[in-house]
Amino acid sequence: MANHYRNTIAKGLKQYDKGQHSDQFYNDMAWEGLANIPDHNSTNVHDQIYTEAWKKLTSVEQNRIKNTITTEKMNGNKTCEK
């Protein structure tokens, strides 16, 4: 199920952004919100529950995805058309 949502989200992001980036970029961005969810049973608001799909990725893949999302959040997409 996670693959379906990621693929759908990545496709939508690519269409919205007019395909200005690589497919890998859109696939990585699609993980935002699908990799982990807040653990509402914890007293620490920063505790997360990682999805099974996320756990199946290699650490290299996880780091690439985290870096892509962090970079985009910090810098934004300067080439995005309105």
LUMZA-779004 format. One record per atom (N, C-alpha, C, O): residue in three letters; residue number from 1; x, y, z. Coordinates in Angstrom, 3 decimals, decimal comma, always signed. Layout:
N
<residuo = ala	num = NUM	X = X	Y = Y	Z = Z> .
...
***
This chain:
82
<residuo = met	num = 1	X = +0,816	Y = -1,184	Z = +0,000> .
<residuo = met	num = 1	X = +0,000	Y = +0,000	Z = +0,000> .
<residuo = met	num = 1	X = +0,866	Y = +1,257	Z = +0,000> .
<residuo = met	num = 1	X = +0,542	Y = +2,236	Z = -0,673> .
<residuo = ala	num = 2	X = +1,962	Y = +1,234	Z = +0,749> .
<residuo = ala	num = 2	X = +2,839	Y = +2,402	Z = +0,798> .
<residuo = ala	num = 2	X = +3,373	Y = +2,749	Z = -0,584> .
<residuo = ala	num = 2	X = +3,478	Y = +3,924	Z = -0,933> .
<residuo = asn	num = 3	X = +3,710	Y = +1,731	Z = -1,373> .
<residuo = asn	num = 3	X = +4,208	Y = +1,988	Z = -2,728> .
<residuo = asn	num = 3	X = +3,180	Y = +2,723	Z = -3,563> .
<residuo = asn	num = 3	X = +3,520	Y = +3,643	Z = -4,308> .
<residuo = his	num = 4	X = +1,928	Y = +2,323	Z = -3,442> .
<residuo = his	num = 4	X = +0,862	Y = +2,973	Z = -4,211> .
<residuo = his	num = 4	X = +0,807	Y = +4,464	Z = -3,884> .
<residuo = his	num = 4	X = +0,778	Y = +5,302	Z = -4,785> .
<residuo = tyr	num = 5	X = +0,793	Y = +4,786	Z = -2,605> .
<residuo = tyr	num = 5	X = +0,703	Y = +6,187	Z = -2,205> .
<residuo = tyr	num = 5	X = +1,946	Y = +6,971	Z = -2,598> .
<residuo = tyr	num = 5	X = +1,844	Y = +8,101	Z = -3,075> .
<residuo = arg	num = 6	X = +3,112	Y = +6,383	Z = -2,404> .
<residuo = arg	num = 6	X = +4,342	Y = +7,087	Z = -2,786> .
<residuo = arg	num = 6	X = +4,365	Y = +7,350	Z = -4,283> .
<residuo = arg	num = 6	X = +4,699	Y = +8,452	Z = -4,718> .
<residuo = asn	num = 7	X = +4,013	Y = +6,349	Z = -5,066> .
<residuo = asn	num = 7	X = +4,014	Y = +6,525	Z = -6,521> .
<residuo = asn	num = 7	X = +2,999	Y = +7,575	Z = -6,953> .
<residuo = asn	num = 7	X = +3,277	Y = +8,391	Z = -7,831> .
<residuo = thr	num = 8	X = +1,827	Y = +7,552	Z = -6,336> .
<residuo = thr	num = 8	X = +0,790	Y = +8,535	Z = -6,661> .
<residuo = thr	num = 8	X = +1,239	Y = +9,940	Z = -6,275> .
<residuo = thr	num = 8	X = +1,065	Y = +10,884	Z = -7,045> .
<residuo = ile	num = 9	X = +1,812	Y = +10,077	Z = -5,091> .
<residuo = ile	num = 9	X = +2,293	Y = +11,383	Z = -4,629> .
<residuo = ile	num = 9	X = +3,438	Y = +11,868	Z = -5,505> .
<residuo = ile	num = 9	X = +3,457	Y = +13,033	Z = -5,901> .
<residuo = ala	num = 10	X = +4,392	Y = +10,995	Z = -5,815> .
<residuo = ala	num = 10	X = +5,530	Y = +11,380	Z = -6,658> .
<residuo = ala	num = 10	X = +5,050	Y = +11,844	Z = -8,029> .
<residuo = ala	num = 10	X = +5,548	Y = +12,837	Z = -8,560> .
<residuo = lys	num = 11	X = +4,100	Y = +11,141	Z = -8,593> .
<residuo = lys	num = 11	X = +3,554	Y = +11,519	Z = -9,905> .
<residuo = lys	num = 11	X = +2,884	Y = +12,893	Z = -9,838> .
<residuo = lys	num = 11	X = +3,069	Y = +13,725	Z = -10,726> .
<residuo = gly	num = 12	X = +2,112	Y = +13,121	Z = -8,785> .
<residuo = gly	num = 12	X = +1,457	Y = +14,418	Z = -8,612> .
<residuo = gly	num = 12	X = +2,452	Y = +15,548	Z = -8,411> .
<residuo = gly	num = 12	X = +2,285	Y = +16,632	Z = -8,971> .
<residuo = leu	num = 13	X = +3,487	Y = +15,303	Z = -7,615> .
<residuo = leu	num = 13	X = +4,523	Y = +16,319	Z = -7,411> .
<residuo = leu	num = 13	X = +5,213	Y = +16,669	Z = -8,720> .
<residuo = leu	num = 13	X = +5,470	Y = +17,839	Z = -9,006> .
<residuo = lys	num = 14	X = +5,509	Y = +15,650	Z = -9,506> .
<residuo = lys	num = 14	X = +6,191	Y = +15,867	Z = -10,786> .
<residuo = lys	num = 14	X = +5,318	Y = +16,681	Z = -11,733> .
<residuo = lys	num = 14	X = +5,811	Y = +17,582	Z = -12,410> .
<residuo = gln	num = 15	X = +4,033	Y = +16,372	Z = -11,784> .
<residuo = gln	num = 15	X = +3,121	Y = +17,120	Z = -12,651> .
<residuo = gln	num = 15	X = +3,009	Y = +18,564	Z = -12,187> .
<residuo = gln	num = 15	X = +3,061	Y = +19,483	Z = -13,004> .
<residuo = tyr	num = 16	X = +2,858	Y = +18,772	Z = -10,894> .
<residuo = tyr	num = 16	X = +2,727	Y = +20,116	Z = -10,345> .
<residuo = tyr	num = 16	X = +3,986	Y = +20,937	Z = -10,596> .
<residuo = tyr	num = 16	X = +3,912	Y = +22,133	Z = -10,879> .
<residuo = asp	num = 17	X = +5,130	Y = +20,291	Z = -10,491> .
<residuo = asp	num = 17	X = +6,428	Y = +20,955	Z = -10,638> .
<residuo = asp	num = 17	X = +6,900	Y = +20,978	Z = -12,090> .
<residuo = asp	num = 17	X = +7,996	Y = +21,456	Z = -12,385> .
<residuo = lys	num = 18	X = +6,073	Y = +20,464	Z = -12,984> .
<residuo = lys	num = 18	X = +6,378	Y = +20,424	Z = -14,419> .
<residuo = lys	num = 18	X = +7,647	Y = +19,641	Z = -14,727> .
<residuo = lys	num = 18	X = +8,354	Y = +19,953	Z = -15,685> .
<residuo = gly	num = 19	X = +7,938	Y = +18,624	Z = -13,919> .
<residuo = gly	num = 19	X = +9,043	Y = +17,708	Z = -14,185> .
<residuo = gly	num = 19	X = +10,416	Y = +18,342	Z = -14,222> .
<residuo = gly	num = 19	X = +11,271	Y = +17,924	Z = -15,004> .
<residuo = gln	num = 20	X = +10,640	Y = +19,340	Z = -13,392> .
<residuo = gln	num = 20	X = +11,916	Y = +20,062	Z = -13,399> .
<residuo = gln	num = 20	X = +13,052	Y = +19,297	Z = -12,716> .
<residuo = gln	num = 20	X = +14,211	Y = +19,701	Z = -12,804> .
<residuo = his	num = 21	X = +12,727	Y = +18,206	Z = -12,041> .
<residuo = his	num = 21	X = +13,722	Y = +17,433	Z = -11,300> .
<residuo = his	num = 21	X = +13,690	Y = +15,979	Z = -11,747> .
<residuo = his	num = 21	X = +12,855	Y = +15,580	Z = -12,559> .
<residuo = ser	num = 22	X = +14,606	Y = +15,202	Z = -11,210> .
<residuo = ser	num = 22	X = +14,675	Y = +13,777	Z = -11,553> .
<residuo = ser	num = 22	X = +13,518	Y = +13,015	Z = -10,899> .
<residuo = ser	num = 22	X = +12,926	Y = +13,478	Z = -9,924> .
<residuo = asp	num = 23	X = +13,211	Y = +11,852	Z = -11,447> .
<residuo = asp	num = 23	X = +12,198	Y = +10,994	Z = -10,834> .
<residuo = asp	num = 23	X = +12,602	Y = +10,630	Z = -9,411> .
<residuo = asp	num = 23	X = +11,750	Y = +10,520	Z = -8,529> .
<residuo = gln	num = 24	X = +13,901	Y = +10,443	Z = -9,188> .
<residuo = gln	num = 24	X = +14,387	Y = +10,110	Z = -7,845> .
<residuo = gln	num = 24	X = +14,031	Y = +11,205	Z = -6,853> .
<residuo = gln	num = 24	X = +13,650	Y = +10,912	Z = -5,719> .
<residuo = phe	num = 25	X = +14,148	Y = +12,458	Z = -7,262> .
<residuo = phe	num = 25	X = +13,799	Y = +13,588	Z = -6,405> .
<residuo = phe	num = 25	X = +12,337	Y = +13,492	Z = -5,971> .
<residuo = phe	num = 25	X = +12,030	Y = +13,604	Z = -4,784> .
<residuo = tyr	num = 26	X = +11,440	Y = +13,287	Z = -6,928> .
<residuo = tyr	num = 26	X = +10,013	Y = +13,220	Z = -6,603> .
<residuo = tyr	num = 26	X = +9,689	Y = +11,995	Z = -5,752> .
<residuo = tyr	num = 26	X = +8,854	Y = +12,069	Z = -4,851> .
<residuo = asn	num = 27	X = +10,338	Y = +10,881	Z = -6,030> .
<residuo = asn	num = 27	X = +10,132	Y = +9,682	Z = -5,217> .
<residuo = asn	num = 27	X = +10,608	Y = +9,912	Z = -3,783> .
<residuo = asn	num = 27	X = +9,951	Y = +9,487	Z = -2,832> .
<residuo = asp	num = 28	X = +11,741	Y = +10,578	Z = -3,631> .
<residuo = asp	num = 28	X = +12,246	Y = +10,892	Z = -2,290> .
<residuo = asp	num = 28	X = +11,297	Y = +11,846	Z = -1,560> .
<residuo = asp	num = 28	X = +10,990	Y = +11,641	Z = -0,386> .
<residuo = met	num = 29	X = +10,843	Y = +12,870	Z = -2,245> .
<residuo = met	num = 29	X = +9,944	Y = +13,842	Z = -1,628> .
<residuo = met	num = 29	X = +8,627	Y = +13,198	Z = -1,204> .
<residuo = met	num = 29	X = +8,011	Y = +13,625	Z = -0,228> .
<residuo = ala	num = 30	X = +8,200	Y = +12,184	Z = -1,928> .
<residuo = ala	num = 30	X = +6,940	Y = +11,506	Z = -1,612> .
<residuo = ala	num = 30	X = +6,991	Y = +10,788	Z = -0,266> .
<residuo = ala	num = 30	X = +5,948	Y = +10,470	Z = +0,306> .
<residuo = trp	num = 31	X = +8,185	Y = +10,534	Z = +0,238> .
<residuo = trp	num = 31	X = +8,313	Y = +9,881	Z = +1,545> .
<residuo = trp	num = 31	X = +7,900	Y = +10,804	Z = +2,684> .
<residuo = trp	num = 31	X = +7,572	Y = +10,322	Z = +3,769> .
<residuo = glu	num = 32	X = +7,908	Y = +12,103	Z = +2,470> .
<residuo = glu	num = 32	X = +7,564	Y = +13,038	Z = +3,542> .
<residuo = glu	num = 32	X = +6,157	Y = +12,722	Z = +4,046> .
<residuo = glu	num = 32	X = +5,192	Y = +12,764	Z = +3,283> .
<residuo = gly	num = 33	X = +6,053	Y = +12,414	Z = +5,301> .
<residuo = gly	num = 33	X = +4,772	Y = +12,069	Z = +5,895> .
<residuo = gly	num = 33	X = +4,426	Y = +10,595	Z = +5,808> .
<residuo = gly	num = 33	X = +3,485	Y = +10,145	Z = +6,463> .
<residuo = leu	num = 34	X = +5,171	Y = +9,828	Z = +5,007> .
<residuo = leu	num = 34	X = +4,887	Y = +8,401	Z = +4,873> .
<residuo = leu	num = 34	X = +5,945	Y = +7,534	Z = +5,547> .
<residuo = leu	num = 34	X = +5,741	Y = +6,333	Z = +5,723> .
<residuo = ala	num = 35	X = +7,058	Y = +8,125	Z = +5,920> .
<residuo = ala	num = 35	X = +8,145	Y = +7,356	Z = +6,531> .
<residuo = ala	num = 35	X = +7,890	Y = +7,098	Z = +8,008> .
<residuo = ala	num = 35	X = +8,230	Y = +6,038	Z = +8,534> .
<residuo = asn	num = 36	X = +7,290	Y = +8,074	Z = +8,666> .
<residuo = asn	num = 36	X = +7,084	Y = +7,946	Z = +10,097> .
<residuo = asn	num = 36	X = +5,880	Y = +8,770	Z = +10,528> .
<residuo = asn	num = 36	X = +5,457	Y = +9,702	Z = +9,843> .
<residuo = ile	num = 37	X = +5,350	Y = +8,400	Z = +11,673> .
<residuo = ile	num = 37	X = +4,223	Y = +9,114	Z = +12,248> .
<residuo = ile	num = 37	X = +4,521	Y = +9,368	Z = +13,721> .
<residuo = ile	num = 37	X = +5,283	Y = +8,620	Z = +14,333> .
<residuo = pro	num = 38	X = +3,931	Y = +10,411	Z = +14,295> .
<residuo = pro	num = 38	X = +4,161	Y = +10,674	Z = +15,712> .
<residuo = pro	num = 38	X = +3,637	Y = +9,527	Z = +16,572> .
<residuo = pro	num = 38	X = +2,597	Y = +8,939	Z = +16,274> .
<residuo = asp	num = 39	X = +4,356	Y = +9,223	Z = +17,622> .
<residuo = asp	num = 39	X = +3,934	Y = +8,200	Z = +18,571> .
<residuo = asp	num = 39	X = +3,117	Y = +8,885	Z = +19,665> .
<residuo = asp	num = 39	X = +3,678	Y = +9,457	Z = +20,600> .
<residuo = his	num = 40	X = +1,811	Y = +8,827	Z = +19,545> .
<residuo = his	num = 40	X = +0,935	Y = +9,512	Z = +20,501> .
<residuo = his	num = 40	X = +0,855	Y = +8,795	Z = +21,845> .
<residuo = his	num = 40	X = +0,261	Y = +9,312	Z = +22,792> .
<residuo = asn	num = 41	X = +1,447	Y = +7,612	Z = +21,931> .
<residuo = asn	num = 41	X = +1,490	Y = +6,884	Z = +23,201> .
<residuo = asn	num = 41	X = +2,710	Y = +7,255	Z = +24,031> .
<residuo = asn	num = 41	X = +2,877	Y = +6,774	Z = +25,152> .
<residuo = ser	num = 42	X = +3,559	Y = +8,107	Z = +23,480> .
<residuo = ser	num = 42	X = +4,781	Y = +8,506	Z = +24,167> .
<residuo = ser	num = 42	X = +4,598	Y = +9,877	Z = +24,802> .
<residuo = ser	num = 42	X = +3,807	Y = +10,690	Z = +24,325> .
<residuo = thr	num = 43	X = +5,325	Y = +10,123	Z = +25,865> .
<residuo = thr	num = 43	X = +5,290	Y = +11,445	Z = +26,490> .
<residuo = thr	num = 43	X = +6,239	Y = +12,414	Z = +25,798> .
<residuo = thr	num = 43	X = +6,164	Y = +13,622	Z = +26,021> .
<residuo = asn	num = 44	X = +7,137	Y = +11,889	Z = +24,955> .
<residuo = asn	num = 44	X = +8,070	Y = +12,723	Z = +24,204> .
<residuo = asn	num = 44	X = +7,456	Y = +13,023	Z = +22,839> .
<residuo = asn	num = 44	X = +7,248	Y = +12,110	Z = +22,040> .
<residuo = val	num = 45	X = +7,166	Y = +14,284	Z = +22,567> .
<residuo = val	num = 45	X = +6,501	Y = +14,661	Z = +21,310> .
<residuo = val	num = 45	X = +7,364	Y = +14,379	Z = +20,082> .
<residuo = val	num = 45	X = +6,856	Y = +14,392	Z = +18,961> .
<residuo = his	num = 46	X = +8,652	Y = +14,126	Z = +20,273> .
<residuo = his	num = 46	X = +9,550	Y = +13,867	Z = +19,148> .
<residuo = his	num = 46	X = +9,673	Y = +12,380	Z = +18,812> .
<residuo = his	num = 46	X = +10,294	Y = +12,029	Z = +17,809> .
<residuo = asp	num = 47	X = +9,095	Y = +11,507	Z = +19,629> .
<residuo = asp	num = 47	X = +9,151	Y = +10,072	Z = +19,342> .
<residuo = asp	num = 47	X = +8,329	Y = +9,759	Z = +18,100> .
<residuo = asp	num = 47	X = +7,238	Y = +10,295	Z = +17,907> .
<residuo = gln	num = 48	X = +8,866	Y = +8,892	Z = +17,271> .
<residuo = gln	num = 48	X = +8,225	Y = +8,538	Z = +16,010> .
<residuo = gln	num = 48	X = +8,065	Y = +7,025	Z = +15,898> .
<residuo = gln	num = 48	X = +8,832	Y = +6,260	Z = +16,483> .
<residuo = ile	num = 49	X = +7,073	Y = +6,615	Z = +15,148> .
<residuo = ile	num = 49	X = +6,896	Y = +5,215	Z = +14,780> .
<residuo = ile	num = 49	X = +7,211	Y = +5,132	Z = +13,291> .
<residuo = ile	num = 49	X = +6,547	Y = +5,772	Z = +12,476> .
<residuo = tyr	num = 50	X = +8,212	Y = +4,352	Z = +12,940> .
<residuo = tyr	num = 50	X = +8,604	Y = +4,235	Z = +11,538> .
<residuo = tyr	num = 50	X = +7,790	Y = +3,155	Z = +10,847> .
<residuo = tyr	num = 50	X = +7,559	Y = +2,086	Z = +11,412> .
<residuo = thr	num = 51	X = +7,358	Y = +3,434	Z = +9,628> .
<residuo = thr	num = 51	X = +6,542	Y = +2,489	Z = +8,875> .
<residuo = thr	num = 51	X = +7,378	Y = +1,291	Z = +8,448> .
<residuo = thr	num = 51	X = +8,603	Y = +1,374	Z = +8,358> .
<residuo = glu	num = 52	X = +6,708	Y = +0,189	Z = +8,189> .
<residuo = glu	num = 52	X = +7,396	Y = -1,027	Z = +7,750> .
<residuo = glu	num = 52	X = +8,106	Y = -0,787	Z = +6,422> .
<residuo = glu	num = 52	X = +9,207	Y = -1,295	Z = +6,207> .
<residuo = ala	num = 53	X = +7,484	Y = -0,018	Z = +5,532> .
<residuo = ala	num = 53	X = +8,110	Y = +0,277	Z = +4,238> .
<residuo = ala	num = 53	X = +9,422	Y = +1,030	Z = +4,441> .
<residuo = ala	num = 53	X = +10,408	Y = +0,760	Z = +3,755> .
<residuo = trp	num = 54	X = +9,434	Y = +1,974	Z = +5,383> .
<residuo = trp	num = 54	X = +10,649	Y = +2,744	Z = +5,667> .
<residuo = trp	num = 54	X = +11,737	Y = +1,844	Z = +6,235> .
<residuo = trp	num = 54	X = +12,906	Y = +1,967	Z = +5,870> .
<residuo = lys	num = 55	X = +11,354	Y = +0,948	Z = +7,121> .
<residuo = lys	num = 55	X = +12,317	Y = +0,044	Z = +7,752> .
<residuo = lys	num = 55	X = +12,979	Y = -0,887	Z = +6,744> .
<residuo = lys	num = 55	X = +14,095	Y = -1,353	Z = +6,972> .
<residuo = lys	num = 56	X = +12,306	Y = -1,159	Z = +5,638> .
<residuo = lys	num = 56	X = +12,846	Y = -2,065	Z = +4,620> .
<residuo = lys	num = 56	X = +13,906	Y = -1,401	Z = +3,739> .
<residuo = lys	num = 56	X = +14,639	Y = -2,084	Z = +3,024> .
<residuo = leu	num = 57	X = +13,985	Y = -0,075	Z = +3,792> .
<residuo = leu	num = 57	X = +14,995	Y = +0,630	Z = +2,998> .
<residuo = leu	num = 57	X = +16,372	Y = +0,463	Z = +3,628> .
<residuo = leu	num = 57	X = +16,496	Y = +0,270	Z = +4,838> .
<residuo = thr	num = 58	X = +17,395	Y = +0,541	Z = +2,799> .
<residuo = thr	num = 58	X = +18,759	Y = +0,516	Z = +3,327> .
<residuo = thr	num = 58	X = +19,045	Y = +1,851	Z = +4,002> .
<residuo = thr	num = 58	X = +18,340	Y = +2,834	Z = +3,772> .
<residuo = ser	num = 59	X = +20,070	Y = +1,884	Z = +4,826> .
<residuo = ser	num = 59	X = +20,436	Y = +3,146	Z = +5,478> .
<residuo = ser	num = 59	X = +20,876	Y = +4,178	Z = +4,451> .
<residuo = ser	num = 59	X = +20,672	Y = +5,375	Z = +4,650> .
<residuo = val	num = 60	X = +21,475	Y = +3,728	Z = +3,355> .
<residuo = val	num = 60	X = +21,882	Y = +4,648	Z = +2,282> .
<residuo = val	num = 60	X = +20,642	Y = +5,309	Z = +1,675> .
<residuo = val	num = 60	X = +20,624	Y = +6,519	Z = +1,451> .
<residuo = glu	num = 61	X = +19,614	Y = +4,511	Z = +1,412> .
<residuo = glu	num = 61	X = +18,378	Y = +5,060	Z = +0,846> .
<residuo = glu	num = 61	X = +17,704	Y = +6,010	Z = +1,829> .
<residuo = glu	num = 61	X = +17,256	Y = +7,091	Z = +1,443> .
<residuo = gln	num = 62	X = +17,631	Y = +5,614	Z = +3,086> .
<residuo = gln	num = 62	X = +17,016	Y = +6,469	Z = +4,099> .
<residuo = gln	num = 62	X = +17,744	Y = +7,806	Z = +4,212> .
<residuo = gln	num = 62	X = +17,107	Y = +8,857	Z = +4,284> .
<residuo = asn	num = 63	X = +19,064	Y = +7,769	Z = +4,227> .
<residuo = asn	num = 63	X = +19,844	Y = +9,008	Z = +4,328> .
<residuo = asn	num = 63	X = +19,650	Y = +9,893	Z = +3,112> .
<residuo = asn	num = 63	X = +19,528	Y = +11,110	Z = +3,251> .
<residuo = arg	num = 64	X = +19,618	Y = +9,302	Z = +1,908> .
<residuo = arg	num = 64	X = +19,400	Y = +10,086	Z = +0,692> .
<residuo = arg	num = 64	X = +18,039	Y = +10,782	Z = +0,756> .
<residuo = arg	num = 64	X = +17,927	Y = +11,967	Z = +0,441> .
<residuo = ile	num = 65	X = +17,019	Y = +10,047	Z = +1,159> .
<residuo = ile	num = 65	X = +15,668	Y = +10,602	Z = +1,241> .
<residuo = ile	num = 65	X = +15,610	Y = +11,719	Z = +2,277> .
<residuo = ile	num = 65	X = +15,062	Y = +12,788	Z = +2,008> .
<residuo = lys	num = 66	X = +16,169	Y = +11,481	Z = +3,452> .
<residuo = lys	num = 66	X = +16,191	Y = +12,511	Z = +4,496> .
<residuo = lys	num = 66	X = +16,919	Y = +13,760	Z = +4,019> .
<residuo = lys	num = 66	X = +16,461	Y = +14,877	Z = +4,259> .
<residuo = asn	num = 67	X = +18,049	Y = +13,578	Z = +3,344> .
<residuo = asn	num = 67	X = +18,814	Y = +14,721	Z = +2,837> .
<residuo = asn	num = 67	X = +18,035	Y = +15,489	Z = +1,784> .
<residuo = asn	num = 67	X = +18,041	Y = +16,720	Z = +1,785> .
<residuo = thr	num = 68	X = +17,367	Y = +14,783	Z = +0,891> .
<residuo = thr	num = 68	X = +16,566	Y = +15,445	Z = -0,149> .
<residuo = thr	num = 68	X = +15,470	Y = +16,285	Z = +0,489> .
<residuo = thr	num = 68	X = +15,282	Y = +17,446	Z = +0,125> .
<residuo = ile	num = 69	X = +14,751	Y = +15,707	Z = +1,432> .
<residuo = ile	num = 69	X = +13,643	Y = +16,412	Z = +2,079> .
<residuo = ile	num = 69	X = +14,152	Y = +17,588	Z = +2,903> .
<residuo = ile	num = 69	X = +13,573	Y = +18,672	Z = +2,855> .
<residuo = thr	num = 70	X = +15,222	Y = +17,388	Z = +3,655> .
<residuo = thr	num = 70	X = +15,784	Y = +18,464	Z = +4,475> .
<residuo = thr	num = 70	X = +16,267	Y = +19,615	Z = +3,610> .
<residuo = thr	num = 70	X = +16,001	Y = +20,777	Z = +3,919> .
<residuo = thr	num = 71	X = +16,969	Y = +19,306	Z = +2,538> .
<residuo = thr	num = 71	X = +17,465	Y = +20,345	Z = +1,631> .
<residuo = thr	num = 71	X = +16,310	Y = +21,130	Z = +1,033> .
<residuo = thr	num = 71	X = +16,368	Y = +22,357	Z = +0,952> .
<residuo = glu	num = 72	X = +15,275	Y = +20,441	Z = +0,618> .
<residuo = glu	num = 72	X = +14,118	Y = +21,119	Z = +0,028> .
<residuo = glu	num = 72	X = +13,417	Y = +22,001	Z = +1,052> .
<residuo = glu	num = 72	X = +12,992	Y = +23,109	Z = +0,726> .
<residuo = lys	num = 73	X = +13,293	Y = +21,525	Z = +2,280> .
<residuo = lys	num = 73	X = +12,656	Y = +22,327	Z = +3,327> .
<residuo = lys	num = 73	X = +13,470	Y = +23,576	Z = +3,649> .
<residuo = lys	num = 73	X = +12,911	Y = +24,646	Z = +3,888> .
<residuo = met	num = 74	X = +14,790	Y = +23,433	Z = +3,655> .
<residuo = met	num = 74	X = +15,655	Y = +24,558	Z = +4,012> .
<residuo = met	num = 74	X = +15,776	Y = +25,576	Z = +2,885> .
<residuo = met	num = 74	X = +15,796	Y = +26,782	Z = +3,131> .
<residuo = asn	num = 75	X = +15,857	Y = +25,093	Z = +1,656> .
<residuo = asn	num = 75	X = +16,135	Y = +25,976	Z = +0,524> .
<residuo = asn	num = 75	X = +14,931	Y = +26,254	Z = -0,352> .
<residuo = asn	num = 75	X = +14,909	Y = +27,249	Z = -1,076> .
<residuo = gly	num = 76	X = +13,944	Y = +25,400	Z = -0,298> .
<residuo = gly	num = 76	X = +12,800	Y = +25,560	Z = -1,182> .
<residuo = gly	num = 76	X = +13,177	Y = +25,256	Z = -2,609> .
<residuo = gly	num = 76	X = +14,329	Y = +24,944	Z = -2,913> .
<residuo = asn	num = 77	X = +12,217	Y = +25,348	Z = -3,463> .
<residuo = asn	num = 77	X = +12,435	Y = +25,098	Z = -4,881> .
<residuo = asn	num = 77	X = +12,418	Y = +26,436	Z = -5,593> .
<residuo = asn	num = 77	X = +11,351	Y = +26,973	Z = -5,890> .
<residuo = lys	num = 78	X = +13,572	Y = +26,963	Z = -5,863> .
<residuo = lys	num = 78	X = +13,684	Y = +28,287	Z = -6,472> .
<residuo = lys	num = 78	X = +13,224	Y = +28,309	Z = -7,926> .
<residuo = lys	num = 78	X = +12,959	Y = +29,375	Z = -8,482> .
<residuo = thr	num = 79	X = +13,130	Y = +27,113	Z = -8,549> .
<residuo = thr	num = 79	X = +12,758	Y = +27,077	Z = -9,961> .
<residuo = thr	num = 79	X = +11,287	Y = +26,753	Z = -10,170> .
<residuo = thr	num = 79	X = +10,843	Y = +26,639	Z = -11,312> .
<residuo = cys	num = 80	X = +10,527	Y = +26,604	Z = -9,108> .
<residuo = cys	num = 80	X = +9,113	Y = +26,251	Z = -9,226> .
<residuo = cys	num = 80	X = +8,343	Y = +27,403	Z = -9,863> .
<residuo = cys	num = 80	X = +8,457	Y = +28,552	Z = -9,437> .
<residuo = glu	num = 81	X = +7,564	Y = +27,082	Z = -10,881> .
<residuo = glu	num = 81	X = +6,769	Y = +28,095	Z = -11,561> .
<residuo = glu	num = 81	X = +5,435	Y = +28,254	Z = -10,862> .
<residuo = glu	num = 81	X = +4,929	Y = +27,315	Z = -10,248> .
<residuo = lys	num = 82	X = +4,873	Y = +29,437	Z = -10,956> .
<residuo = lys	num = 82	X = +3,562	Y = +29,704	Z = -10,338> .
<residuo = lys	num = 82	X = +2,477	Y = +29,562	Z = -11,364> .
<residuo = lys	num = 82	X = +1,301	Y = +29,745	Z = -11,048> .
***
